[in-house]
């Protein structure tokens, strides 16, 4: 988003949870170098869910002069489908290149989950293939059963994010 805005000379405001800005400090620095204003959201859990809420509030309050870009496979329709469609080149290319170079599909497709864009981008091409295991990985936490995890789409509560 920051790169596209810089390329086209557009103002860019990015909402990130305060915890995420700390974990992603290098990416935040890059976005700022590109001219983006990065707002660290300090409310709630200070992570993705609250950043999404703040971005929606801004968009609704300024709908006449803003455009909302969503990089996560969550939120209201049509955003998850748009993210999937824009990221599906990952899976289409992986599938094509595997068939071309290995002559077969993989046993498994493994993707980081995070906000879901990478995972749905890769997995979408392999959904019809029952023999390809789809494995999502999330680096943070101590297991879903502990309640100390980052698997909000698996173990979180339904709400505005879902």
Secondary structure, DSSP 4 states (H G I P E B T S, - for coil): -HHHHHHHT---EEEEEHHHHHHTHHHHHHHHHTT-EEEEE-STTSSHHHHHHHHHHHHHHTTTT------SS-SSTTHHHHHHHHHTHHHHHHHHHHHHHTSS--SEEEEE-TTSHHHHHHHGGGTT-TTSEEEEE--SBS-GGGT-BS-HHHHS--SS--
